């Protein structure tokens, strides 16, 4: 019953569907962040699947596997706490290694971003929780008691150190944490700092407490601009990558021109325990897109490290800090489209998505030499190559090595100065070594402050040994090796990836070998652990954890089946208390609407009051549907304190009603884990799917079957649309290739696979699970021609039975088989829509022809992606030369391609061409074509492929009408408003839907559902906010409604009015071509000087 205590339910976590991110500790585990539950999974690194392999426990105990199998245990929420909170992401917090001679304590920590149950509104909070085997999972059974009693204890609910119910929680405008973009959370490799971006556009860096009980946090909000004035606005795509020592933060963000750029922020040395923001300098230029920054060491530095390690006197100068920042950039711009604008559909240039790998040196030559004198022997930026071979020729000779060692000793001793090179006392040999256990970052030479010439950013270079490709990210650099691992998008399509290793040969070789994961393997995810020591890859649903050492990376890529280094992630599960989860999702939806909505003032709505108003209803939700749009019955008096009425009850869609309070049209509630009879099983879905024959059928008791009333006729000029055939399974077009003839209106279907259609009650029961499969129909061909009946008649006539044959032919009662392939319900709907489009196009052409002018017509179902672009190109360019055009966006569901369409419609003809024998009226030269001096054969070939050409290709010169109705929505409305605002045409029809605030639909709930927030406001000078669309709709210039009854009978009053309006418009402003300028120039030679002018 509503309001009753819902029982706990369990379910599996499917890694391929639910995984968001992975991180790993040193050989101990990989927290797998699902939609709800992060896990720690024991992993045996480098052991593969070897039987009896030694797998260390999560606490560092060194326990043997003992045949029990790898352990998996939850970090949060623990058993009993499912639904209480939402874990958005978790990151491993690297800890310093134990001092020499001391054992590892076994303690492991993770940074969690989760909603705080002790916050009334479920605010985001950061937690530091233990993940070792002896720790208690956070948000477990004990948390239920603390949650119910609103107390903070020690057994279940951890204490956040930032946000949540603390003073740092709540909305950003109130000084709180706000809503964090979970995918941007990054922990420094030293484990002392983390950073994130939020929905208010902030980029924030903060310190991490030393343990889970700490709350002393220093927070630094990045400036809104870097020192060169480029905006630094955080969003869900912001990339935050810490340097090895945690001093510098590479920030991938958008420049003012929308291009992706990278900046480097100096946040001070982490040893002081606080943030000390310094300079923020651009690391890339804004002429190109740059992304995926990775801190590393150049090949030259790897070589120097090796040489330094071989020389005891030089080893003290080696450092683990980064010396280069690798990144991807699309600087090698290459057009993969046509080489010229000539073509029948105005071909446009397009550019491939290939990027190349670049490197930004972080130290000048002088600084590098001061750091390590060995750099004097190596000046080339990268290992390998003839120049480097010459520079290092003598290094392999013992005499030079000894000289270098003696030189280094002198430099390090300060040339005999007993106080040392820096004038400080020489260290006492007995003094305890207090060297920091953390990596110390190399001090970056950031250049001159505010340098408009961007000398620092422009010191980068491309890695020529790595070819351009469709790389998505740089995954990692191999430890102590210049080789890189990249994630690349496969040619099979979007969402399909592979890993590529670009292995650099040993010096002095300059060879590079590319090694890819085996064909057929699909990589879903790849990243590096927080401390940079492990690569984590999810391949075909399997998690692989690989050390970034060269030999381990090489083994991984040489394993064609990828059977090694797997983490056992089978059997992961979750447990959820639905009643708790409903409340958590309501809080989540409320908070995200507050923090994602385009107007921080939320249209002046009392949002906190809305929370208090609807929360009591959530507690009455017994199932997921009721949270979205179910019926919850309650007494008016008890909820809204209205006069008591014992029988008064209201259906309340909780989330829908909540989002409706903001009065923004792009607010939807959908998705989530609804109960389904198919249980997500594809086979069950197919079994329960009812196919269709793509026709209107009517029950006929007289004929003992179903009479064919209408077979939808699609565009007769098209055989395939967007790669699919749109035919009714009963049509002649679908059956002629099988040697059969289609049915016509008046024919009767008697049976499906031998079963009477009348006995079945509804034909749908006979067509279940038949989509795409052949079925046999028994039909009476009353209207269509029966080949079988003709053959039978011919046989009987040949046998002399003329009377029987004539009688049966006259009665038309000769059942015959017909083999057809039913289609899915969606394909049937698409067929009906395509038939309406074809009928309306023919009607528009006919009405215009009767009115005496030429008119083009095209209909756009929506403005989304390739199908909509194809529809526009299919019908616009073939009719661009008409006197008028009708673009029909009635029932348009929106999208985002309005700017492309308006760009084409704004083209203006400014010049005209005339050939020797043809012009625009004869299908040749005019304002749209140029003749090339080619041979006849080549010219014919050229004209076939490029019939019409222009300098302003396919500039429409006629009058334009856009048809709209009450179902024209979103970008369909934006297109109509753009046509009106730019004076391109006239709007005819009915007032549109009224959605003028855009959205990205990324504020999803924990179960995959969503209560969308209108995130992106629109405005112009004329209409202000909402472009006169939001809550109003586009008001047409000429308002015409379609009467439902007349529309059912095939009439279209809006189309009729558009044609009559265009007729009057053309009469007032006829579309004419300019007259010829007259005779051509006389270039003959003058006969006398008097004729010269």
ABEGO torsion letter per residue (X at the ends): XBGBBBBBBBBBBBAAAABABBBBBBGABBBBBBAABBBBBBBBBGAEABBGBBBBBAAGAGBBAGGAEBBBBBAOBBBGABGABBBABBBBBBBBBBBBGBBBAGBBBBBBBBBBAABAAGBBBBBBBBABAABBBBGBAAAAAAAAAGBBBAAABBBBABEEABAABEBAAAGBAEBBBAAABBBBAAGABBBBBBAAGBBBBBBBBABAABABBBBBBBBABBAAGBBBBBBAABBBBBBAAGABBBBBBBBAAGBBBBBBBBAEBAAAGBBBBBBBBBABBAABBBBGBBBBBBAAAAAAAAAAAABAAAAAABBABBABBBBBBAABBBBABBABABEAAGBBBBBBABBBBBBBBABBAAAAAAABAAAAABABABBEEAAAAAAAAAAABAAAAAAAAAAAAAAAAGGGBAAEAAGBBBBBAABBBABBABBBBBBBBAEBBGBAAGAAAAABBBBAABBBBBBABBABBBBGBABBBBBBBBAAEBGBBBBBBBBBBBOABABBBBBBBBBGBBBABBBBBAAGABBBBBBGGBBBBBBABAAAAAAAAABAAGABGBBBABGBBBBBBAAAAAAAAAAAAAAAAAAABABAAGGGBBAAAAAAAAAAAAAABABAAAAAABBBBBBAAAAAGBBBBAABBBBBBAAAAAAAAAGBABBBBBEEBBBBAAGGBAAAAAAABBBBAGBBBBBBAAAGBBBBABBBBBBAABABBGGBBBBBAABAAAAAAAGBBBBBBGBBBABBGGBBAAAAGBAAAAABGABGBBBBBBBBBAABBBAAAAAAAAAAAAAGBAAAAAAAAAAGBBBBBBBBBBBBAAAAAAAAAAAAAAAAAAAAAAAAAAAGBBBBBBBBABABEAAAAAAAAAAAAAAAABABBBBBABGBAEEAAAAAAAAAAABBBABBBBBAABBAAAGBBBAABBBBBBBAAAAAAAAAABABBBABBGBBABBBBBBBBAABBEAAAAAAAAAAAAGABBBBEBBBAGBABBBAGABBBAAGBBBBBBABBBBBAAAEBGGGABGAEBBBABBBBBBAAAAAAGBBAAAAAAAAAAAAAAAABBBBBBBBAEBBBBABBBABAAABX
